[in-house]
Amino acid sequence: MSGTDDMKPEGTALSFKPSPTVPLFTDLVEVYTSSPDVEERYKQIATAFELAYGGTPDVYARAPGRVNLIGEHIDYEGYGVLPMAIRQDTVVAVRTAPGNDKLVVGNLDAAKYPTLEFGLDPTQPVDVANHSWANYFLSAYKGAFELLRSSRPDSVPEPVGLQVIVHGQVPTGSGLSSSAAIVCSSMLAVLYALGVPPSELDKAAVAEAACKAERYVGVTSGGMDQAISMMGQQGVAMHVEFNPVRGVCVVLPEGANFVIANSMAVSNKAETAPKRYNLRVVECRLAAVLLAMKLGLNAEEALEKIRTLRDVEPFIAEKYGAADGATCANAVSELLAEQYGIAEIEEALGGLKLSGLFAGEPGSLRALAVAEADKYSFPLRKRAVHVYTEAQRVLDFRAVCEDASLPSSERLLKLGSLMNDSHGSCADLYGCSCDELDELVAIARGAGALGSRLTGAGWGGCTVSLVREEDVEGFLEALGDKYFKARTDGITSDQLSELLFATRPSNGAALLKLETKDEETIVEEAVGAGEEAVLEEAAEAVEEAVLEEAAEATPVAEVLSVVMEDTAAA
């Protein structure tokens, strides 16, 4: 299965390349369209920053979450995916604090996400054993310096104290990539604070760096989430491919609307990785190596040359004459057994212990340890069949979007069918669905969705449904009545709208330098709007982190140094 960058002639209205560098805006309307309360939100962030640090941010960095329309669990196998950015995002306000030797990371939601401090050393380890929200920021901080060392080794700036306030709207554990949103926005904030101009912030490079950086929190990310968070554009989905990261904007058929529904079954990727996400990464590597050996490579050759199922494609093509999704899946069904035990795999690899195969990959080693303790059998055939057929569905999805010979109504039906097939594969072959997601999908299809599937890593989180524009209102009512009513007793309509909403493609990451007001004006406006308690709570949490040091005659504004994670990956 080759990529499709050259499927359409340059300049076609149905696909085009995204802008290459991170934009710097001076007005919120340049980033947000029809986003409710955006000015009020940024005012709250600015006020919390002023109260905590005695000044205004140098810049705001924002990066959105995403919904993946099709292409689940294949990015880490080298295959392209087709997501779109959503309006919910994470904003990181940052200011340099020269002379300070700390990174202080505060959050507008201080009660839930307490302030944490770190040193300035960009090589410091991330404490994976004690997971905290600020680990994502520290990972981005480390990743920002790694990007600079690789791209401009002779001019890497010295670390500097940072003051940071973060606010995120992407629900955690929802499958909408809250982790990529905070890592990407944090990395952009750090890079800007270190003096890198926006014109030198290549979206693809930052995405790759963010992907690698997120692995410091213990997740073997494939790169889709960071790529679309960085490269998303208003009004279009994006076909994202890897090695290197690149994207093509894909125009969806007229009348296409997508509804996101949160199952409220939470699956935190970092905390559940050993039994779920990282275990699937391990399974795919093992399937790829064993499949390559069945196709003629000896163990030594396979271990040296094969890391992903995509690496096996040339050998499948040589034996079977093609390497499309169906041919690859048939090869897998013919050559791989349904399940393998650890001892059986190690014997096939000439006695090599799996701990040796995955040496230097902490996430994979933890997954192996859990699998061995559970006496787990690896269903490698199912995992590989899913990857190959899902990769083909991505190509088919884009091809349908670009087929101007078909009326929009027919293209919508085809896209819906591909989404339905994708969910079935995720549930039955990849084992990444759950009862709540399956129930939501069934209700959605019964309520008129042309297609519905889980989105994101799965095991909880959200579904995405393709709905005709004229059917959206009734569809939302049906899901609210049949799924959410019994589960959301007592919540407001505003709260429900964060669990169930229609969305269209939104802008990707950006930097903003906004007009600032003096401290007295900001505080007066906040108090006048009745926000004093919320803002003081956020400021108090930040100040408490340095209270003892501040009491020794050093002003709070000089003591606080904050760094937020910032990265983008592939």
TORZA-937918 format. One record per residue (C-alpha): residue in one letter; x negated, y, z; residue number from 1. Coordinates in steps of 0.25 Angstrom, whole numbers. Each point is the difference from the previous one (the first is absolute). Example, Ala and Ser with C-alpha at 12.3 -4.5 7.8 and 13.67 -1.06 7.14 Angstrom:
2
("A",(-49,-18,31),1);
("S",(-6,14,-2),2);
REM end
This chain:
570
("M",(0,0,0),1);
("S",(-7,12,-5),2);
("G",(3,14,5),3);
("T",(10,9,-8),4);
("D",(-8,14,-1),5);
("D",(0,-1,-15),6);
("M",(14,-5,-2),7);
("K",(6,14,-4),8);
("P",(-7,10,-9),9);
("E",(-6,12,7),10);
("G",(10,11,3),11);
("T",(12,-8,0),12);
("A",(11,5,10),13);
("L",(2,-14,6),14);
("S",(-14,-1,6),15);
("F",(-11,10,3),16);
("K",(-13,2,8),17);
("P",(1,7,14),18);
("S",(-8,12,4),19);
("P",(-14,-4,5),20);
("T",(-3,9,11),21);
("V",(7,3,13),22);
("P",(8,13,-1),23);
("L",(-1,12,10),24);
("F",(13,7,2),25);
("T",(4,13,7),26);
("D",(15,-2,0),27);
("L",(8,-12,6),28);
("V",(10,1,-12),29);
("E",(-12,-4,-9),30);
("V",(0,-14,7),31);
("Y",(14,-2,5),32);
("T",(12,0,-8),33);
("S",(14,-2,7),34);
("S",(-7,-4,13),35);
("P",(8,4,12),36);
("D",(-6,8,11),37);
("V",(-14,0,-5),38);
("E",(-2,15,4),39);
("E",(4,-3,14),40);
("R",(-8,-12,1),41);
("Y",(-13,7,-5),42);
("K",(3,12,10),43);
("Q",(1,-11,11),44);
("I",(-13,-6,-4),45);
("A",(-7,14,0),46);
("T",(6,4,13),47);
("A",(-5,-13,7),48);
("F",(-14,3,-6),49);
("E",(0,14,5),50);
("L",(4,-4,14),51);
("A",(-10,-11,1),52);
("Y",(-12,7,-7),53);
("G",(3,15,1),54);
("G",(-1,1,-15),55);
("T",(5,-4,-14),56);
("P",(-3,-12,-9),57);
("D",(-11,2,-11),58);
("V",(9,-9,-8),59);
("Y",(11,-9,-1),60);
("A",(-2,-14,-7),61);
("R",(13,-8,-3),62);
("A",(1,-14,-6),63);
("P",(13,-7,-3),64);
("G",(5,-14,3),65);
("R",(4,-9,-12),66);
("V",(10,-10,-4),67);
("N",(-5,-11,-9),68);
("L",(10,-3,-11),69);
("I",(-6,-13,-4),70);
("G",(-13,-7,1),71);
("E",(-1,-5,15),72);
("H",(-13,-6,6),73);
("I",(-8,0,-13),74);
("D",(-8,13,1),75);
("Y",(-11,-8,8),76);
("E",(0,-10,-11),77);
("G",(-4,11,-10),78);
("Y",(13,1,-7),79);
("G",(8,13,-3),80);
("V",(12,5,8),81);
("L",(11,10,-3),82);
("P",(4,8,12),83);
("M",(5,15,2),84);
("A",(-3,10,11),85);
("I",(11,4,9),86);
("R",(4,13,7),87);
("Q",(-4,-5,14),88);
("D",(-14,4,3),89);
("T",(-11,2,11),90);
("V",(-6,14,2),91);
("V",(-13,2,6),92);
("A",(-4,14,5),93);
("V",(-15,2,2),94);
("R",(-10,11,4),95);
("T",(-15,-1,2),96);
("A",(-5,2,14),97);
("P",(-15,3,-2),98);
("G",(-9,-3,12),99);
("N",(10,-10,6),100);
("D",(-4,-15,0),101);
("K",(14,-7,0),102);
("L",(11,-4,-9),103);
("V",(13,3,7),104);
("V",(12,-6,-7),105);
("G",(14,6,4),106);
("N",(14,-3,-4),107);
("L",(12,8,-1),108);
("D",(7,-12,6),109);
("A",(-9,0,12),110);
("A",(9,-9,9),111);
("K",(-1,-11,-10),112);
("Y",(-14,2,-6),113);
("P",(-9,5,11),114);
("T",(-12,9,-2),115);
("L",(-13,-8,-2),116);
("E",(-15,5,-1),117);
("F",(-12,-6,-8),118);
("G",(-14,4,-1),119);
("L",(-5,6,-13),120);
("D",(-9,-12,-5),121);
("P",(6,-5,-13),122);
("T",(-5,-14,2),123);
("Q",(7,-3,13),124);
("P",(8,-12,1),125);
("V",(15,-1,0),126);
("D",(6,-7,12),127);
("V",(9,-10,-7),128);
("A",(2,-8,13),129);
("N",(7,12,6),130);
("H",(8,5,-12),131);
("S",(5,15,1),132);
("W",(6,9,-10),133);
("A",(-12,9,0),134);
("N",(-8,-12,-6),135);
("Y",(5,3,-13),136);
("F",(-6,14,1),137);
("L",(-13,-5,5),138);
("S",(-1,-10,-12),139);
("A",(3,12,-10),140);
("Y",(-11,8,7),141);
("K",(-10,-11,-2),142);
("G",(5,-2,-14),143);
("A",(-2,14,-4),144);
("F",(-14,0,4),145);
("E",(-2,-13,-8),146);
("L",(6,6,-12),147);
("L",(-9,12,1),148);
("R",(-13,-9,2),149);
("S",(4,-8,-13),150);
("S",(4,12,-8),151);
("R",(-10,11,4),152);
("P",(-11,-7,8),153);
("D",(-9,12,0),154);
("S",(10,10,6),155);
("V",(8,-7,10),156);
("P",(4,11,11),157);
("E",(-2,-2,14),158);
("P",(12,-4,9),159);
("V",(7,11,7),160);
("G",(10,1,11),161);
("L",(15,0,-6),162);
("Q",(13,4,6),163);
("V",(12,-7,-5),164);
("I",(15,-1,1),165);
("V",(7,-12,-7),166);
("H",(15,-2,-4),167);
("G",(5,-11,-7),168);
("Q",(14,-3,-6),169);
("V",(-3,-14,-6),170);
("P",(7,-10,9),171);
("T",(-11,-9,6),172);
("G",(2,-15,-3),173);
("S",(10,3,-11),174);
("G",(-8,-5,-12),175);
("L",(-1,15,-5),176);
("S",(-15,1,2),177);
("S",(-1,9,12),178);
("S",(-14,-5,2),179);
("A",(-4,5,-14),180);
("A",(7,13,2),181);
("I",(-8,3,13),182);
("V",(-13,-5,-5),183);
("C",(1,7,-13),184);
("S",(4,14,6),185);
("S",(-11,-2,11),186);
("M",(-11,-3,-10),187);
("L",(4,13,-8),188);
("A",(0,8,12),189);
("V",(-13,-5,4),190);
("L",(-6,2,-14),191);
("Y",(5,14,-1),192);
("A",(-5,4,14),193);
("L",(-14,-5,-4),194);
("G",(0,10,-11),195);
("V",(4,-9,-12),196);
("P",(8,9,-10),197);
("P",(13,-6,-5),198);
("S",(-5,1,-14),199);
("E",(-10,-11,4),200);
("L",(10,-9,7),201);
("D",(3,-10,-11),202);
("K",(13,-7,4),203);
("A",(-5,-14,-5),204);
("A",(-13,1,8),205);
("V",(7,4,13),206);
("A",(10,-11,-2),207);
("E",(-11,-11,-1),208);
("A",(-7,6,12),209);
("A",(13,0,8),210);
("C",(3,-14,-4),211);
("K",(-14,-5,5),212);
("A",(2,9,13),213);
("E",(13,-6,4),214);
("R",(-7,-13,1),215);
("Y",(-6,5,13),216);
("V",(13,-1,7),217);
("G",(0,-15,-4),218);
("V",(9,0,-13),219);
("T",(-6,-5,-13),220);
("S",(7,10,-8),221);
("G",(1,-2,-15),222);
("G",(1,14,-4),223);
("M",(14,3,-6),224);
("D",(4,8,12),225);
("Q",(-11,10,0),226);
("A",(0,1,-15),227);
("I",(14,4,-1),228);
("S",(0,9,12),229);
("M",(-12,8,-6),230);
("M",(5,-1,-15),231);
("G",(15,1,1),232);
("Q",(7,10,-9),233);
("Q",(14,6,1),234);
("G",(10,-7,-8),235);
("V",(-8,-12,-5),236);
("A",(-4,-14,5),237);
("M",(-14,-4,-2),238);
("H",(-7,-12,-6),239);
("V",(-12,-1,9),240);
("E",(-12,-9,-4),241);
("F",(-13,-3,7),242);
("N",(-15,-2,-1),243);
("P",(0,11,-3),244);
("V",(12,7,6),245);
("R",(8,6,-11),246);
("G",(15,4,-2),247);
("V",(10,2,-12),248);
("C",(12,8,3),249);
("V",(13,-8,-4),250);
("V",(13,7,-3),251);
("L",(12,-7,5),252);
("P",(12,-2,-8),253);
("E",(11,10,1),254);
("G",(10,-2,11),255);
("A",(-10,-8,9),256);
("N",(1,2,15),257);
("F",(-6,-7,11),258);
("V",(5,-2,14),259);
("I",(-9,-4,11),260);
("A",(6,-8,12),261);
("N",(-8,-2,13),262);
("S",(3,-14,5),263);
("M",(-4,5,14),264);
("A",(-8,-13,1),265);
("V",(-14,6,3),266);
("S",(-13,-7,-5),267);
("N",(-12,8,4),268);
("K",(-11,-4,-11),269);
("A",(-12,3,9),270);
("E",(6,-8,12),271);
("T",(6,-12,-7),272);
("A",(-11,-1,-11),273);
("P",(-6,-13,5),274);
("K",(12,-8,-2),275);
("R",(6,7,-12),276);
("Y",(-7,10,-9),277);
("N",(-15,-4,2),278);
("L",(4,-15,-1),279);
("R",(6,2,-13),280);
("V",(-13,7,-5),281);
("V",(-7,-12,5),282);
("E",(9,-10,-7),283);
("C",(-1,7,-13),284);
("R",(-15,0,0),285);
("L",(0,-15,3),286);
("A",(10,-3,-11),287);
("A",(-8,8,-10),288);
("V",(-13,-8,4),289);
("L",(7,-14,-1),290);
("L",(7,4,-13),291);
("A",(-13,4,-6),292);
("M",(-7,-13,4),293);
("K",(12,-8,-6),294);
("L",(-3,8,-13),295);
("G",(-14,-5,-1),296);
("L",(-9,9,10),297);
("N",(-8,-7,10),298);
("A",(1,4,15),299);
("E",(-12,9,-1),300);
("E",(5,7,-12),301);
("A",(14,2,5),302);
("L",(-5,6,13),303);
("E",(-9,10,-7),304);
("K",(9,4,-11),305);
("I",(14,-1,5),306);
("R",(6,10,10),307);
("T",(14,2,-5),308);
("L",(10,-8,-8),309);
("R",(-2,10,-11),310);
("D",(-14,-4,-1),311);
("V",(5,-14,-5),312);
("E",(8,5,-12),313);
("P",(-11,-2,-10),314);
("F",(-2,-14,4),315);
("I",(16,-2,-1),316);
("A",(0,6,-14),317);
("E",(-12,-8,-4),318);
("K",(7,-13,3),319);
("Y",(15,3,-3),320);
("G",(-2,11,-11),321);
("A",(7,11,8),322);
("A",(0,7,13),323);
("D",(14,6,2),324);
("G",(7,-2,12),325);
("A",(8,-12,-4),326);
("T",(-13,-7,-5),327);
("C",(-7,3,13),328);
("A",(11,-5,8),329);
("N",(1,-13,-8),330);
("A",(-15,-2,2),331);
("V",(1,2,15),332);
("S",(12,-10,1),333);
("E",(-8,-10,-8),334);
("L",(-13,1,7),335);
("L",(2,4,15),336);
("A",(6,-8,10),337);
("E",(12,5,8),338);
("Q",(-8,1,14),339);
("Y",(-14,-1,5),340);
("G",(-6,-2,14),341);
("I",(-12,7,4),342);
("A",(-9,-12,0),343);
("E",(5,-4,-14),344);
("I",(-4,14,-5),345);
("E",(-13,-1,6),346);
("E",(-3,-13,-6),347);
("A",(4,5,-14),348);
("L",(-10,11,2),349);
("G",(-12,-10,3),350);
("G",(1,1,15),351);
("L",(0,15,1),352);
("K",(7,5,12),353);
("L",(11,11,-3),354);
("S",(-6,8,11),355);
("G",(-13,1,-9),356);
("L",(8,3,-12),357);
("F",(7,12,7),358);
("A",(-12,5,8),359);
("G",(-1,15,1),360);
("E",(15,1,-2),361);
("P",(6,2,15),362);
("G",(15,0,-5),363);
("S",(-2,-13,-7),364);
("L",(-7,-7,11),365);
("R",(10,4,10),366);
("A",(11,-6,-9),367);
("L",(-8,-13,-2),368);
("A",(-1,-1,15),369);
("V",(15,1,2),370);
("A",(2,-10,-11),371);
("E",(-9,-10,5),372);
("A",(6,2,14),373);
("D",(14,-2,-6),374);
("K",(-4,-12,-8),375);
("Y",(5,7,-12),376);
("S",(1,-6,-14),377);
("F",(-3,10,-11),378);
("P",(11,0,-11),379);
("L",(-10,4,-11),380);
("R",(9,-4,-12),381);
("K",(12,9,4),382);
("R",(-9,12,3),383);
("A",(-7,0,-13),384);
("V",(12,-2,-8),385);
("H",(6,12,7),386);
("V",(-12,9,-4),387);
("Y",(0,-4,-14),388);
("T",(15,1,-3),389);
("E",(1,13,8),390);
("A",(-12,6,-8),391);
("Q",(8,-3,-13),392);
("R",(12,6,6),393);
("V",(-7,14,2),394);
("L",(-4,0,-15),395);
("D",(14,-4,-4),396);
("F",(6,11,9),397);
("R",(-9,11,-7),398);
("A",(3,-6,-14),399);
("V",(15,2,3),400);
("C",(-2,14,5),401);
("E",(-8,3,-13),402);
("D",(10,-7,-10),403);
("A",(7,12,-6),404);
("S",(7,-9,-9),405);
("L",(9,-5,11),406);
("P",(11,9,6),407);
("S",(-2,4,14),408);
("S",(11,-9,5),409);
("E",(-6,-12,-6),410);
("R",(-14,4,6),411);
("L",(6,1,14),412);
("L",(6,-14,-1),413);
("K",(-13,-6,-4),414);
("L",(-8,8,11),415);
("G",(10,-5,10),416);
("S",(-2,-14,-4),417);
("L",(-15,1,2),418);
("M",(2,6,14),419);
("N",(9,-12,4),420);
("D",(-10,-10,-6),421);
("S",(-11,7,8),422);
("H",(8,-1,13),423);
("G",(3,-15,-2),424);
("S",(-15,-3,-2),425);
("C",(-4,9,12),426);
("A",(9,-8,9),427);
("D",(-1,-14,-6),428);
("L",(-15,-1,-5),429);
("Y",(-7,11,8),430);
("G",(8,-2,13),431);
("C",(0,15,3),432);
("S",(15,3,2),433);
("C",(8,-2,13),434);
("D",(15,-2,3),435);
("E",(3,15,1),436);
("L",(-6,3,-13),437);
("D",(7,-12,-7),438);
("E",(13,5,6),439);
("L",(-2,14,-5),440);
("V",(-4,-4,-14),441);
("A",(13,-9,0),442);
("I",(9,12,4),443);
("A",(-7,9,-9),444);
("R",(3,-9,-12),445);
("G",(14,-2,4),446);
("A",(2,15,1),447);
("G",(-4,3,-14),448);
("A",(-15,1,0),449);
("L",(-6,-4,-14),450);
("G",(-12,-6,7),451);
("S",(-5,-1,15),452);
("R",(-12,-5,6),453);
("L",(-9,2,12),454);
("T",(-11,11,-1),455);
("G",(-13,1,7),456);
("A",(-7,-12,7),457);
("G",(13,-6,5),458);
("W",(3,-8,12),459);
("G",(9,12,4),460);
("G",(0,14,-5),461);
("C",(8,5,-12),462);
("T",(8,-4,-12),463);
("V",(0,8,-13),464);
("S",(13,-1,-9),465);
("L",(2,5,-14),466);
("V",(13,7,-1),467);
("R",(7,7,-11),468);
("E",(1,15,3),469);
("E",(15,0,0),470);
("D",(1,-11,10),471);
("V",(-10,5,11),472);
("E",(10,6,9),473);
("G",(9,-12,1),474);
("F",(-12,-9,1),475);
("L",(-5,8,12),476);
("E",(13,-1,7),477);
("A",(1,-15,-3),478);
("L",(-14,-3,6),479);
("G",(3,9,12),480);
("D",(13,-7,3),481);
("K",(-5,-15,-3),482);
("Y",(-14,1,6),483);
("F",(-3,12,8),484);
("K",(13,2,8),485);
("A",(-1,-11,9),486);
("R",(-15,3,2),487);
("T",(0,15,2),488);
("D",(10,2,11),489);
("G",(-1,14,5),490);
("I",(-10,6,-10),491);
("T",(3,13,-7),492);
("S",(2,1,-15),493);
("D",(-13,7,-1),494);
("Q",(-7,-11,6),495);
("L",(7,-10,-9),496);
("S",(-4,8,-12),497);
("E",(-15,-3,4),498);
("L",(4,-15,-1),499);
("L",(8,0,-12),500);
("F",(-2,10,-11),501);
("A",(-1,2,-15),502);
("T",(-13,5,-6),503);
("R",(-7,4,-12),504);
("P",(-15,1,-3),505);
("S",(-7,11,7),506);
("N",(-14,7,0),507);
("G",(-12,-7,5),508);
("A",(-11,6,9),509);
("A",(-3,14,1),510);
("L",(-7,11,8),511);
("L",(7,13,5),512);
("K",(-5,13,4),513);
("L",(12,7,6),514);
("E",(2,15,4),515);
("T",(-3,0,15),516);
("K",(6,9,11),517);
("D",(-6,4,13),518);
("E",(1,-8,13),519);
("E",(10,9,6),520);
("T",(10,0,-12),521);
("I",(-1,-15,-1),522);
("V",(3,-2,15),523);
("E",(11,10,0),524);
("E",(7,-6,-13),525);
("A",(-1,-14,6),526);
("V",(6,4,13),527);
("G",(11,7,-7),528);
("A",(3,-12,-8),529);
("G",(1,-8,13),530);
("E",(-12,-8,-3),531);
("E",(-9,3,12),532);
("A",(2,-13,8),533);
("V",(-4,-9,-12),534);
("L",(-12,9,-4),535);
("E",(-5,1,14),536);
("E",(1,-15,2),537);
("A",(-9,-2,-13),538);
("A",(-10,11,5),539);
("E",(0,-5,14),540);
("A",(-4,-14,-5),541);
("V",(-12,5,-8),542);
("E",(-5,9,11),543);
("E",(1,-11,11),544);
("A",(-11,-7,-8),545);
("V",(-10,11,3),546);
("L",(6,6,13),547);
("E",(-12,-4,9),548);
("E",(-10,5,-10),549);
("A",(8,13,-2),550);
("A",(1,2,15),551);
("E",(-15,2,0),552);
("A",(1,13,-6),553);
("T",(0,-4,-15),554);
("P",(12,5,-7),555);
("V",(10,-10,-6),556);
("A",(-1,5,-14),557);
("E",(-15,-2,1),558);
("V",(0,-14,6),559);
("L",(10,-7,-9),560);
("S",(-6,-7,-12),561);
("V",(10,-8,-9),562);
("V",(-2,-9,-11),563);
("M",(11,-7,-8),564);
("E",(-2,-12,-9),565);
("D",(-1,3,-15),566);
("T",(-1,-10,-11),567);
("A",(6,-6,-13),568);
("A",(-3,-13,-5),569);
("A",(1,-10,-11),570);
REM end
